[in-house]
């Protein structure tokens, strides 16, 4: 996960240069789509994999070595700052495109970032490749990477919402590990696990500064209208029960003193990883991407056992589900090696990501038990990851995919963040927060039509 700033999403820089450099959104589709995956065995080519990950720490060295073993006529150049900062990566990517650099495979941390660039003609649709290989996308992957009916990338990891809990704190509070719970019960658990020791407070939960956690109920668990616009992109989606519930939960955490105060999160620039692993908080709403780290890393060893609970629900009768997101691998529309790039992203999104042993794959045909075993075995302290509760959550949570946010989603989140800050820091009411954000966001939507 990248070290994202409070605004969460960056505005895409140099859009005019990108449009002129890529020739507009439709030009890539007008070119004959390359198909097939073979190359001349006597003419090995090198493809560039642009991303933000650390090669060795995230096992990309193992992945690339195995791919090149299976495909000796394709070499993979790992192009990354290795800082796990996807926001900086996007800035560099846009500059590279504007400068006419040779690019092949582009990775995106979610569909919003991909959608912004697909609209500029940067991304090659994959429909012809998939059709040639006889692949039905929905039969293969849990995530949906389509935009306006075309597939613009293959999903790698599948990140779904869940809750990680410090087992020691759970037992200390006399609580049972929840297997099905609501957001209200989540806050009750948070209050029960909050503990004061002199001037220091160990909070029951921590909500990060990302505005996603401002509308946590809506963003994490609602498959329909999960974004700040309705799914058709025409109407502001702030005035709804899920947004209201999200804001109520955040204020409840403040008033009951069971969540790390938002003022501290912002002013001290706190990060969710040290807050949890240093035991300053007892549980986090997070994604499956964090599973490997619960077994410890070189930076932060695991000193306690983590157990897992499903994402809370709005109402008790609601189904146990979570929106899924995750990395998407795409082909640059001006790549000189599209066939070879496709060969890699198809292999990685299936066999490769399982071999990597770091994440839950979006590939439906993966053996979940094997995947979990690989992730646990690859951690520093495997015994600190509770496999039974993790498998329960993964096997019993229905994966849903929210509609891709509008390309100017960053503008909308900035508006919501401003109103959210007024509520959390200056006492603005929930009603005013919702009304102001609804009105301002609708104005932006109308200006784009």
NUSE-697931 format. One line per 5 residues: number of its first residue (from 1); for each residue y, x, z of N, C-alpha, C. Coordinates in steps of 0.1 Angstrom, whole numbers, plus 5000, padded with zeros to 4 digits. Layout:
% NUSE-697931
NUM	Y/X/Z/Y/X/Z/Y/X/Z | ... .
% end
This chain:
% NUSE-697931
1	4988/5009/5000/5000/5000/5000/5012/5009/5000 | 5022/5006/4992/5034/5014/4992/5043/5012/5003 | 5051/5022/5006/5061/5021/5017/5073/5014/5011 | 5073/5001/5011/5082/4992/5004/5095/4990/5013 | 5106/4990/5007/5119/4988/5014/5120/4973/5017 .
6	5130/4969/5025/5131/4956/5029/5133/4946/5018 | 5139/4949/5007/5141/4940/4996/5128/4937/4989 | 5118/4944/4992/5104/4943/4986/5104/4945/4971 | 5111/4938/4963/5111/4940/4949/5123/4947/4944 | 5122/4957/4935/5133/4963/4929/5137/4956/4917 .
11	5150/4957/4913/5154/4951/4900/5149/4961/4890 | 5144/4956/4878/5140/4965/4868/5151/4972/4861 | 5152/4986/4862/5164/4993/4856/5162/4994/4841 | 5174/4997/4835/5174/5001/4821/5168/4990/4812 | 5170/4977/4815/5163/4967/4807/5167/4967/4793 .
16	5180/4970/4790/5185/4970/4776/5179/4981/4769 | 5177/4993/4775/5171/5004/4769/5156/5001/4766 | 5150/4995/4775/5136/4991/4773/5134/4982/4762 | 5142/4972/4761/5141/4962/4750/5143/4969/4737 | 5153/4978/4736/5155/4985/4723/5144/4995/4720 .
21	5139/5001/4731/5128/5011/4730/5115/5004/4726 | 5112/4992/4731/5099/4986/4728/5100/4975/4717 | 5112/4972/4713/5113/4963/4701/5112/4948/4705 | 5113/4945/4718/5113/4931/4722/5099/4926/4726 | 5098/4914/4731/5086/4909/4737/5075/4907/4727 .
26	5079/4903/4715/5068/4898/4706/5063/4909/4697 | 5069/4920/4696/5065/4930/4686/5052/4936/4688 | 5048/4938/4701/5035/4944/4703/5024/4935/4698 | 5026/4922/4699/5016/4912/4694/5015/4911/4679 | 5026/4915/4672/5026/4914/4658/5019/4925/4651 .
31	5017/4937/4659/5009/4948/4653/4994/4944/4654 | 4986/4948/4644/4972/4946/4645/4966/4951/4658 | 4959/4942/4665/4953/4946/4678/4941/4956/4675 | 4942/4967/4682/4930/4976/4681/4919/4971/4689 | 4907/4972/4683/4895/4967/4690/4884/4978/4690 .
36	4874/4976/4698/4864/4986/4699/4866/4996/4710 | 4856/5003/4714/4857/5013/4725/4852/5027/4721 | 4847/5029/4709/4842/5041/4705/4852/5052/4701 | 4849/5064/4702/4857/5075/4697/4849/5085/4690 | 4854/5094/4682/4847/5104/4676/4843/5115/4686 .
41	4830/5117/4688/4825/5125/4699/4830/5140/4697 | 4833/5143/4685/4838/5157/4683/4853/5159/4685 | 4860/5148/4688/4874/5148/4689/4878/5142/4703 | 4876/5149/4714/4879/5144/4727/4894/5141/4728 | 4898/5130/4734/4912/5127/4736/4915/5126/4750 .
46	4928/5128/4754/4932/5127/4768/4941/5115/4769 | 4938/5107/4779/4946/5095/4782/4953/5097/4795 | 4965/5092/4796/4973/5093/4808/4972/5081/4817 | 4968/5082/4829/4967/5071/4839/4979/5072/4848 | 4989/5064/4846/5001/5064/4854/5000/5055/4866 .
51	5002/5060/4878/5001/5053/4890/5009/5059/4902 | 5006/5055/4914/5014/5061/4925/5004/5065/4937 | 4991/5065/4934/4982/5069/4944/4980/5084/4946 | 4973/5087/4958/4970/5101/4960/4956/5103/4955 | 4954/5113/4946/4942/5115/4939/4930/5117/4948 .
56	4930/5126/4957/4919/5129/4965/4917/5119/4976 | 4927/5116/4983/4926/5107/4994/4921/5093/4990 | 4925/5089/4978/4920/5075/4974/4908/5076/4964 | 4902/5088/4964/4889/5090/4957/4890/5089/4941 | 4902/5091/4936/4904/5090/4922/4897/5102/4915 .
61	4896/5113/4923/4889/5125/4917/4875/5122/4914 | 4868/5114/4923/4854/5110/4922/4853/5101/4910 | 4862/5091/4909/4862/5081/4898/4863/5088/4885 | 4873/5097/4883/4876/5103/4870/4864/5112/4866 | 4859/5119/4876/4848/5128/4873/4836/5120/4867 .
66	4833/5109/4873/4821/5101/4869/4824/5095/4855 | 4837/5090/4853/4840/5084/4840/4839/5095/4829 | 4844/5107/4831/4843/5117/4821/4829/5122/4819 | 4821/5121/4829/4807/5124/4827/4800/5114/4818 | 4803/5101/4820/4798/5091/4811/4804/5090/4798 .
71	4817/5095/4797/4824/5094/4784/4830/5108/4781 | 4822/5118/4777/4826/5131/4776/4837/5133/4765 | 4839/5123/4756/4849/5124/4746/4862/5118/4750 | 4864/5115/4763/4876/5110/4769/4880/5117/4781 | 4891/5123/4782/4896/5130/4794/4907/5122/4800 .
76	4908/5121/4813/4918/5113/4820/4928/5122/4828 | 4941/5121/4824/4951/5128/4831/4957/5119/4842 | 4956/5123/4854/4960/5115/4866/4975/5118/4868 | 4984/5109/4864/4998/5110/4864/5004/5102/4876 | 5006/5109/4887/5011/5102/4899/5019/5112/4908 .
81	5029/5106/4915/5037/5114/4925/5028/5116/4937 | 5018/5108/4938/5008/5108/4950/5015/5105/4963 | 5025/5097/4962/5033/5093/4975/5030/5079/4979 | 5021/5072/4972/5018/5058/4976/5031/5049/4977 | 5041/5052/4969/5053/5045/4968/5054/5038/4954 .
86	5050/5026/4953/5050/5019/4940/5064/5016/4935 | 5073/5014/4944/5087/5011/4940/5093/5023/4933 | 5091/5035/4938/5096/5047/4931/5089/5049/4918 | 5076/5045/4918/5068/5047/4905/5074/5038/4894 | 5078/5026/4898/5083/5017/4887/5096/5022/4882 .
91	5104/5028/4890/5117/5034/4885/5114/5045/4875 | 5105/5054/4879/5101/5065/4870/5094/5060/4857 | 5086/5049/4859/5079/5044/4847/5090/5039/4837 | 5100/5031/4842/5110/5026/4833/5118/5037/4826 | 5121/5047/4833/5128/5059/4828/5119/5065/4817 .
96	5106/5067/4820/5097/5073/4810/5096/5065/4797 | 5096/5052/4798/5095/5043/4787/5108/5045/4779 | 5119/5044/4786/5132/5045/4779/5134/5059/4772 | 5127/5069/4778/5128/5082/4772/5118/5085/4761 | 5110/5075/4758/5100/5077/4747/5088/5085/4751 .
101	5085/5086/4764/5073/5094/4768/5060/5088/4763 | 5050/5097/4761/5037/5092/4757/5030/5087/4770 | 5026/5074/4769/5019/5067/4780/5007/5060/4775 | 4997/5058/4784/4985/5051/4779/4982/5039/4789 | 4977/5042/4801/4974/5032/4811/4985/5031/4821 .
106	4989/5019/4823/5000/5016/4833/4994/5008/4844 | 4995/5012/4857/4991/5004/4868/5002/4996/4874 | 4999/4984/4879/5009/4976/4885/5003/4971/4899 | 5012/4970/4909/5007/4966/4922/5005/4951/4923 | 5012/4943/4914/5010/4929/4914/5015/4923/4901 .
111	5012/4911/4898/5015/4905/4885/5030/4903/4883 | 5038/4902/4893/5053/4901/4891/5058/4913/4884 | 5054/4925/4888/5059/4937/4882/5054/4938/4867 | 5042/4934/4865/5036/4934/4852/5043/4924/4843 | 5046/4912/4848/5052/4902/4840/5066/4906/4835 .
116	5073/4913/4844/5087/4918/4840/5086/4926/4828 | 5076/4935/4827/5075/4945/4816/5068/4939/4804 | 5059/4930/4806/5052/4923/4795/5063/4915/4787 | 5073/4910/4794/5083/4903/4787/5092/4912/4779 | 5091/4925/4781/5099/4934/4773/5091/4941/4762 .
121	5078/4936/4761/5070/4942/4750/5063/4955/4754 | 5063/4958/4766/5057/4971/4770/5041/4971/4771 | 5036/4959/4772/5021/4958/4775/5014/4952/4763 | 5002/4958/4760/4993/4954/4750/4984/4943/4755 | 4984/4931/4748/4974/4920/4752/4960/4925/4750 .
126	4951/4921/4758/4937/4925/4758/4927/4915/4752 | 4932/4904/4748/4924/4893/4743/4914/4897/4733 | 4918/4905/4723/4910/4909/4712/4899/4918/4717 | 4902/4927/4726/4892/4936/4731/4881/4928/4739 | 4886/4919/4747/4876/4911/4755/4867/4903/4746 .
131	4873/4897/4736/4866/4888/4727/4855/4897/4719 | 4859/4909/4715/4849/4917/4708/4837/4921/4717 | 4840/4923/4730/4829/4926/4739/4822/4914/4744 | 4826/4902/4740/4820/4890/4745/4822/4887/4760 | 4834/4891/4765/4837/4889/4779/4845/4876/4781 .
136	4840/4868/4790/4847/4856/4795/4854/4861/4808 | 4868/4862/4807/4875/4868/4818/4872/4860/4831 | 4872/4847/4832/4871/4840/4844/4857/4842/4850 | 4847/4845/4842/4834/4847/4847/4833/4861/4853 | 4842/4870/4850/4841/4884/4854/4850/4887/4867 .
141	4862/4881/4868/4872/4885/4878/4877/4873/4886 | 4880/4876/4899/4886/4866/4907/4901/4864/4904 | 4908/4875/4902/4922/4874/4899/4925/4869/4885 | 4936/4862/4883/4941/4858/4870/4952/4867/4866 | 4951/4874/4855/4961/4883/4850/4967/4878/4837 .
146	4966/4865/4834/4971/4859/4822/4986/4856/4823 | 4993/4857/4812/5007/4853/4811/5009/4845/4798 | 5013/4832/4799/5014/4824/4788/5001/4824/4779 | 4990/4824/4785/4977/4822/4778/4972/4835/4773 | 4978/4847/4775/4973/4860/4771/4970/4869/4783 .
151	4959/4877/4781/4955/4886/4792/4962/4899/4790 | 4970/4903/4800/4978/4916/4799/4973/4927/4807 | 4961/4925/4814/4956/4936/4822/4943/4932/4828 | 4936/4942/4833/4923/4939/4841/4926/4942/4855 | 4921/4933/4864/4924/4936/4878/4915/4946/4884 .
156	4920/4954/4893/4912/4964/4900/4908/4958/4914 | 4915/4963/4924/4912/4958/4937/4916/4943/4939 | 4909/4936/4947/4913/4922/4951/4918/4922/4965 | 4930/4919/4967/4936/4919/4980/4938/4905/4985 | 4930/4900/4994/4932/4887/4999/4937/4888/5014 .
161	4943/4877/5019/4948/4877/5032/4937/4876/5042 | 4939/4882/5053/4930/4881/5065/4938/4886/5077 | 4931/4885/5089/4938/4890/5101/4929/4901/5107 | 4936/4912/5111/4929/4923/5118/4933/4922/5132 | 4923/4924/5141/4926/4922/5156/4920/4934/5163 .
166	4927/4939/5173/4922/4949/5182/4912/4942/5192 | 4899/4946/5190/4889/4939/5198/4891/4941/5213 | 4896/4953/5218/4898/4955/5232/4909/4945/5237 | 4919/4943/5230/4930/4933/5234/4925/4919/5234 | 4916/4916/5224/4911/4902/5223/4902/4900/5236 .
171	4894/4909/5239/4885/4907/5251/4893/4907/5264 | 4903/4916/5265/4912/4916/5276/4918/4903/5279 | 4922/4896/5269/4928/4883/5270/4918/4871/5272 | 4905/4875/5272/4895/4865/5273/4894/4855/5262 | 4896/4860/5250/4896/4852/5238/4884/4854/5229 .
176	4879/4843/5223/4869/4844/5213/4874/4848/5199 | 4867/4856/5192/4871/4859/5178/4871/4846/5170 | 4882/4842/5165/4883/4829/5157/4876/4830/5144 | 4869/4820/5140/4862/4819/5127/4868/4809/5118 | 4877/4801/5124/4884/4790/5116/4896/4786/5125 .
181	4908/4788/5121/4919/4785/5130/4932/4782/5122 | 4942/4776/5129/4954/4772/5123/4965/4782/5127 | 4977/4781/5120/4988/4790/5124/4993/4788/5138 | 4992/4776/5143/4996/4773/5156/4987/4780/5166 | 4974/4780/5163/4964/4787/5172/4967/4802/5171 .
186	4970/4807/5159/4974/4821/5157/4985/4825/5167 | 4995/4817/5168/5006/4821/5177/5002/4819/5192 | 4993/4810/5195/4987/4810/5208/4980/4822/5212 | 4972/4827/5203/4965/4840/5205/4975/4851/5207 | 4986/4851/5199/4996/4861/5200/5002/4862/5213 .
191	5005/4850/5218/5011/4849/5232/5002/4854/5242 | 4989/4850/5241/4979/4854/5251/4977/4869/5251 | 4978/4876/5240/4975/4890/5240/4988/4899/5242 | 4999/4892/5243/5012/4900/5246/5011/4904/5261 | 5015/4917/5263/5014/4923/5276/5026/4932/5279 .
196	5032/4930/5291/5043/4938/5295/5038/4949/5305 | 5043/4961/5303/5041/4971/5312/5054/4979/5315 | 5060/4975/5326/5074/4980/5329/5084/4975/5318 | 5091/4985/5312/5100/4981/5302/5094/4980/5288 | 5082/4983/5287/5075/4983/5274/5067/4971/5272 .
201	5067/4965/5260/5060/4953/5257/5050/4956/5245 | 5037/4952/5247/5028/4953/5237/5027/4938/5231 | 5031/4937/5219/5033/4923/5213/5019/4918/5207 | 5017/4905/5208/5005/4900/5202/5004/4901/5187 | 5015/4900/5180/5015/4902/5166/5028/4908/5161 .
206	5027/4913/5149/5038/4919/5142/5040/4914/5128 | 5052/4909/5125/5055/4905/5111/5064/4916/5105 | 5060/4921/5094/5068/4932/5088/5081/4926/5082 | 5089/4936/5078/5103/4932/5073/5103/4926/5059 | 5092/4928/5052/5091/4922/5038/5094/4907/5039 .
211	5101/4902/5030/5105/4888/5030/5092/4879/5028 | 5082/4885/5022/5069/4877/5021/5065/4871/5035 | 5068/4879/5045/5064/4874/5059/5074/4864/5064 | 5085/4862/5056/5095/4851/5060/5089/4837/5056 | 5081/4837/5045/5075/4825/5041/5060/4827/5040 .
216	5055/4832/5052/5041/4836/5053/5031/4825/5050 | 5033/4813/5055/5023/4802/5053/5022/4799/5038 | 5034/4798/5032/5035/4794/5018/5029/4805/5009 | 5033/4818/5012/5030/4829/5003/5015/4833/5004 | 5009/4833/5015/4996/4838/5017/4985/4828/5014 .
221	4987/4815/5017/4976/4805/5017/4977/4794/5007 | 4988/4792/5000/4990/4780/4992/4987/4784/4977 | 4977/4778/4971/4974/4782/4957/4984/4775/4947 | 4991/4764/4951/5000/4757/4942/5014/4759/4948 | 5024/4762/4939/5038/4764/4944/5039/4774/4955 .
226	5032/4785/4954/5033/4796/4965/5045/4804/4964 | 5052/4804/4953/5064/4812/4951/5077/4805/4954 | 5088/4811/4951/5101/4806/4955/5106/4796/4944 | 5099/4794/4934/5101/4783/4924/5088/4775/4923 | 5089/4763/4918/5077/4756/4915/5070/4763/4904 .
231	5057/4760/4902/5049/4768/4893/5054/4768/4878 | 5062/4757/4875/5067/4757/4861/5080/4765/4860 | 5085/4771/4871/5097/4779/4871/5110/4772/4870 | 5110/4759/4871/5122/4751/4869/5130/4746/4881 | 5123/4747/4893/5129/4741/4905/5127/4750/4916 .
236	5138/4752/4925/5137/4759/4937/5126/4753/4946 | 5119/4762/4953/5108/4757/4961/5109/4762/4975 | 5120/4759/4981/5123/4763/4995/5122/4751/5004 | 5126/4739/5000/5125/4727/5009/5112/4721/5008 | 5102/4726/5015/5089/4721/5016/5082/4724/5029 .
241	5072/4717/5033/5066/4718/5046/5060/4732/5049 | 5056/4740/5039/5050/4753/5042/5061/4763/5045 | 5072/4762/5038/5084/4771/5041/5089/4768/5055 | 5090/4755/5058/5095/4751/5072/5086/4756/5083 | 5073/4755/5080/5063/4759/5090/5064/4774/5092 .
246	5066/4782/5081/5067/4796/5082/5079/4800/5091 | 5091/4794/5088/5103/4797/5096/5101/4793/5111 | 5094/4782/5113/5092/4778/5127/5083/4788/5134 | 5073/4793/5128/5064/4803/5134/5072/4816/5137 | 5081/4820/5128/5088/4832/5131/5098/4831/5143 .
251	5104/4819/5144/5113/4816/5155/5105/4815/5168 | 5093/4809/5167/5085/4808/5179/5081/4821/5184 | 5078/4830/5175/5074/4844/5180/5086/4851/5187 | 5098/4848/5182/5110/4853/5189/5112/4847/5202 | 5112/4834/5203/5115/4827/5215/5104/4829/5226 .
256	5092/4830/5222/5081/4832/5232/5079/4847/5235 | 5085/4856/5227/5084/4870/5230/5070/4875/5226 | 5063/4868/5217/5049/4872/5214/5048/4880/5201 | 5059/4881/5194/5060/4889/5181/5070/4900/5183 | 5068/4911/5177/5078/4922/5177/5091/4916/5172 .
261	5102/4917/5180/5115/4911/5176/5119/4916/5162 | 5124/4907/5154/5128/4910/5141/5140/4920/5141 | 5148/4919/5151/5159/4929/5151/5154/4943/5153 | 5144/4945/5160/5138/4958/5162/5131/4963/5149 | 5124/4954/5143/5117/4957/5130/5127/4962/5120 .
266	5138/4956/5119/5148/4960/5109/5156/4972/5114 | 5161/4972/5126/5170/4983/5130/5163/4996/5132 | 5150/4995/5136/5142/5007/5138/5133/5011/5126 | 5134/5003/5116/5127/5005/5104/5112/5007/5107 | 5107/4997/5115/5093/4998/5119/5083/4996/5107 .
271	5071/5001/5109/5061/5000/5098/5049/4994/5105 | 5042/4985/5097/5030/4978/5103/5019/4987/5107 | 5017/4998/5099/5005/5007/5102/5006/5013/5116 | 5017/5021/5119/5017/5026/5133/5019/5016/5144 | 5025/5004/5140/5026/4994/5151/5012/4989/5155 .
276	5003/4988/5145/4989/4983/5149/4981/4995/5154 | 4980/5006/5147/4971/5016/5150/4975/5024/5163 | 4988/5023/5166/4993/5029/5179/4992/5019/5190 | 4987/5007/5187/4984/4997/5197/4997/4991/5203 | 5008/4991/5195/5020/4984/5199/5020/4969/5196 .
281	5010/4965/5188/5007/4951/5186/4992/4949/5185 | 4988/4937/5188/4974/4934/5189/4967/4929/5176 | 4975/4923/5167/4969/4918/5155/4980/4917/5144 | 4974/4917/5131/4983/4916/5120/4977/4907/5109 | 4986/4899/5103/4983/4892/5091/4985/4902/5080 .
286	4974/4906/5073/4975/4916/5063/4966/4913/5051 | 4962/4923/5043/4953/4921/5032/4941/4930/5033 | 4931/4928/5025/4919/4936/5025/4921/4950/5021 | 4933/4953/5015/4936/4967/5012/4936/4976/5024 | 4938/4970/5036/4940/4978/5048/4926/4981/5055 .
291	4915/4975/5050/4902/4976/5057/4898/4991/5059 | 4899/4999/5049/4894/5013/5051/4902/5020/5062 | 4915/5017/5064/4922/5024/5074/4919/5020/5088 | 4912/5009/5090/4908/5004/5103/4897/5014/5109 | 4891/5022/5100/4882/5032/5104/4888/5045/5106 .
296	4901/5046/5106/4908/5058/5108/4911/5066/5096 | 4922/5074/5096/4926/5083/5085/4929/5097/5091 | 4932/5106/5082/4936/5119/5087/4948/5119/5095 | 4957/5110/5091/4970/5108/5098/4969/5101/5111 | 4962/5090/5111/4961/5082/5123/4946/5079/5126 .
301	4940/5085/5135/4926/5083/5139/4924/5069/5144 | 4912/5063/5143/4909/5050/5149/4905/5052/5163 | 4912/5047/5173/4909/5048/5187/4903/5035/5193 | 4902/5025/5185/4897/5012/5190/4890/5005/5178 | 4882/4995/5182/4874/4988/5172/4882/4976/5167 .
306	4882/4974/5153/4889/4963/5147/4879/4952/5143 | 4882/4940/5147/4875/4928/5142/4883/4920/5133 | 4877/4911/5125/4884/4905/5115/4883/4889/5116 | 4894/4883/5113/4894/4868/5113/4900/4863/5100 | 4896/4851/5096/4902/4845/5084/4917/4842/5085 .
311	4923/4841/5073/4937/4837/5073/4938/4823/5080 | 4948/4822/5089/4950/4808/5095/4954/4798/5085 | 4952/4785/5088/4955/4774/5079/4966/4765/5085 | 4973/4758/5076/4984/4749/5080/4978/4738/5089 | 4967/4732/5084/4961/4721/5092/4946/4724/5094 .
316	4941/4719/5105/4927/4722/5108/4917/4718/5097 | 4921/4707/5090/4912/4701/5079/4913/4708/5066 | 4923/4717/5065/4925/4724/5052/4913/4734/5050 | 4910/4737/5037/4900/4746/5034/4904/4760/5038 | 4894/4769/5041/4896/4783/5044/4898/4790/5031 .
321	4910/4794/5028/4913/4800/5015/4924/4810/5016 | 4925/4818/5006/4936/4828/5005/4940/4832/4991 | 4952/4833/4988/4956/4838/4975/4952/4853/4974 | 4948/4856/4962/4944/4870/4959/4954/4877/4950 | 4956/4889/4952/4965/4897/4944/4959/4911/4943 .
326	4966/4920/4938/4960/4934/4937/4965/4941/4925 | 4960/4954/4924/4964/4962/4913/4959/4956/4900 | 4967/4959/4889/4963/4955/4876/4965/4967/4867 | 4955/4970/4858/4955/4981/4849/4958/4976/4835 | 4968/4981/4828/4973/4976/4815/4974/4987/4806 .
331	4975/4984/4793/4976/4994/4782/4990/4993/4777 | 4997/5005/4776/5010/5006/4771/5010/5002/4756 | 5019/4993/4752/5019/4988/4739/5021/4999/4728 | 5026/5010/4732/5028/5021/4722/5019/5033/4724 | 5008/5030/4732/4998/5041/4734/4992/5045/4721 .
336	4989/5058/4720/4983/5063/4708/4967/5063/4709 | 4963/5059/4721/4948/5059/4724/4944/5046/4731 | 4947/5035/4724/4945/5022/4731/4930/5019/4733 | 4921/5023/4723/4907/5021/4725/4902/5028/4737 | 4905/5041/4738/4901/5049/4749/4907/5043/4763 .
341	4919/5039/4762/4925/5033/4774/4917/5021/4779 | 4914/5012/4769/4906/5000/4772/4893/5004/4778 | 4886/5014/4772/4873/5018/4777/4874/5022/4792 | 4885/5029/4796/4886/5033/4810/4889/5021/4819 | 4899/5012/4815/4902/5002/4825/4891/4992/4826 .
346	4883/4989/4816/4872/4980/4817/4861/4987/4826 | 4858/5000/4824/4849/5006/4833/4853/5007/4847 | 4866/5010/4849/4871/5011/4863/4871/4998/4870 | 4875/4987/4863/4876/4974/4869/4862/4968/4873 | 4851/4975/4869/4838/4971/4872/4831/4982/4881 .
351	4824/4990/4874/4816/5001/4880/4825/5011/4888 | 4836/5014/4882/4845/5025/4888/4850/5022/4902 | 4855/5009/4903/4861/5006/4916/4851/5005/4927 | 4839/5001/4924/4828/5001/4934/4825/5015/4938 | 4824/5024/4928/4821/5038/4931/4832/5044/4940 .
356	4845/5040/4938/4856/5045/4945/4855/5043/4960 | 4849/5032/4964/4846/5029/4978/4858/5027/4987 | 4869/5022/4981/4881/5021/4989/4885/5006/4991 | 4882/4998/4981/4887/4984/4981/4877/4974/4977 | 4880/4961/4980/4872/4950/4976/4876/4948/4961 .
361	4866/4948/4952/4869/4946/4938/4872/4932/4934 | 4879/4930/4923/4881/4916/4918/4869/4913/4909 | 4861/4922/4906/4849/4920/4898/4839/4911/4905 | 4836/4900/4900/4827/4890/4907/4813/4895/4908 | 4808/4904/4899/4794/4907/4898/4791/4919/4908 .
366	4801/4924/4915/4799/4935/4925/4791/4929/4937 | 4782/4938/4942/4774/4934/4954/4783/4936/4966 | 4788/4925/4973/4797/4926/4983/4792/4934/4995 | 4780/4932/4999/4774/4940/5010/4775/4955/5007 | 4771/4958/4995/4772/4973/4991/4786/4978/4991 .
371	4795/4970/4986/4810/4973/4986/4814/4976/5000 | 4811/4967/5009/4816/4969/5023/4809/4981/5030 | 4797/4983/5027/4790/4995/5032/4796/5008/5027 | 4800/5008/5015/4807/5020/5009/4820/5022/5016 | 4828/5011/5018/4841/5013/5024/4840/5018/5038 .
376	4830/5012/5046/4829/5016/5060/4824/5031/5061 | 4814/5034/5052/4808/5048/5052/4819/5058/5049 | 4828/5054/5041/4839/5064/5036/4850/5066/5046 | 4850/5058/5057/4861/5059/5067/4858/5070/5077 | 4868/5075/5084/4866/5086/5093/4857/5082/5105 .
381	4859/5070/5110/4851/5065/5122/4845/5052/5119 | 4834/5052/5111/4828/5039/5107/4825/5029/5118 | 4822/5033/5129/4818/5024/5140/4830/5016/5145 | 4842/5020/5141/4854/5012/5145/4857/5000/5136 | 4849/4998/5126/4851/4987/5117/4839/4977/5119 .
386	4842/4965/5123/4832/4955/5126/4827/4948/5113 | 4816/4952/5109/4811/4948/5096/4807/4933/5096 | 4802/4928/5107/4797/4914/5107/4809/4904/5105 | 4820/4907/5113/4832/4898/5112/4839/4899/5098 | 4839/4911/5093/4845/4914/5080/4837/4906/5069 .
391	4824/4907/5069/4816/4900/5059/4818/4885/5060 | 4819/4880/5073/4820/4866/5075/4833/4861/5068 | 4844/4869/5070/4857/4865/5064/4856/4865/5049 | 4850/4876/5043/4850/4877/5029/4841/4867/5022 | 4830/4863/5029/4820/4854/5023/4825/4840/5025 .
396	4833/4837/5034/4837/4823/5037/4851/4819/5033 | 4859/4829/5028/4872/4826/5023/4872/4823/5008 | 4877/4812/5004/4878/4809/4990/4890/4816/4984 | 4887/4824/4974/4898/4831/4967/4906/4822/4957 | 4919/4822/4959/4927/4814/4949/4938/4823/4943 .
401	4943/4819/4932/4953/4827/4925/4965/4819/4923 | 4976/4824/4929/4989/4817/4927/4995/4820/4913 | 5003/4811/4909/5010/4813/4896/5019/4826/4896 | 5020/4833/4885/5028/4845/4885/5043/4841/4887 | 5050/4848/4895/5064/4845/4898/5072/4847/4886 .
406	5084/4841/4885/5093/4843/4874/5098/4857/4874 | 5101/4862/4862/5105/4877/4860/5117/4881/4869 | 5125/4871/4873/5137/4875/4881/5134/4871/4896 | 5122/4872/4900/5118/4868/4913/5125/4877/4924 | 5128/4889/4920/5135/4898/4930/5149/4892/4934 .
411	5156/4886/4925/5169/4880/4928/5167/4868/4938 | 5156/4861/4936/5154/4849/4945/5150/4854/4959 | 5142/4864/4960/5138/4869/4973/5150/4875/4980 | 5159/4881/4973/5171/4886/4979/5179/4875/4986 | 5180/4864/4979/5187/4852/4984/5181/4847/4997 .
416	5167/4846/4996/5160/4841/5008/5161/4851/5019 | 5161/4864/5017/5162/4874/5027/5175/4873/5034 | 5186/4870/5027/5199/4869/5033/5200/4857/5042 | 5194/4846/5038/5194/4834/5047/5185/4836/5058 | 5173/4842/5056/5164/4845/5067/5170/4854/5077 .
421	5177/4864/5073/5184/4873/5083/5194/4865/5091 | 5201/4856/5085/5211/4847/5092/5204/4839/5103 | 5192/4834/5100/5184/4826/5109/5179/4835/5121 | 5173/4846/5117/5167/4855/5127/5176/4863/5136 | 5188/4866/5130/5197/4875/5137/5210/4869/5141 .
426	5214/4857/5135/5227/4851/5138/5226/4837/5143 | 5214/4832/5145/5212/4818/5150/5214/4807/5140 | 5214/4809/5127/5214/4799/5118/5202/4789/5119 | 5204/4776/5118/5193/4767/5120/5183/4767/5108 | 5171/4763/5111/5161/4762/5100/5166/4753/5089 .
431	5172/4741/5093/5177/4732/5082/5188/4739/5073 | 5197/4746/5079/5207/4752/5071/5201/4764/5063 | 5192/4771/5068/5185/4782/5061/5178/4776/5049 | 5171/4765/5050/5164/4759/5039/5174/4754/5029 | 5184/4747/5033/5193/4740/5024/5201/4751/5016 .
436	5206/4761/5023/5214/4771/5016/5205/4779/5006 | 5193/4783/5010/5185/4790/5001/5181/4781/4989 | 5178/4769/4992/5174/4759/4981/5185/4758/4971 | 5197/4756/4975/5209/4755/4966/5212/4767/4958 | 5212/4779/4965/5215/4791/4958/5204/4795/4948 .
441	5192/4793/4952/5181/4797/4942/5181/4787/4930 | 5184/4775/4933/5184/4765/4921/5195/4769/4911 | 5207/4774/4917/5217/4779/4908/5213/4790/4899 | 5205/4799/4905/5200/4811/4897/5191/4806/4887 | 5182/4797/4890/5172/4792/4880/5180/4785/4869 .
446	5190/4777/4872/5197/4770/4862/5204/4780/4853 | 5209/4791/4858/5216/4801/4850/5207/4808/4841 | 5194/4808/4843/5185/4815/4835/5179/4806/4823 | 5182/4793/4824/5176/4784/4814/5185/4783/4802 .
% end
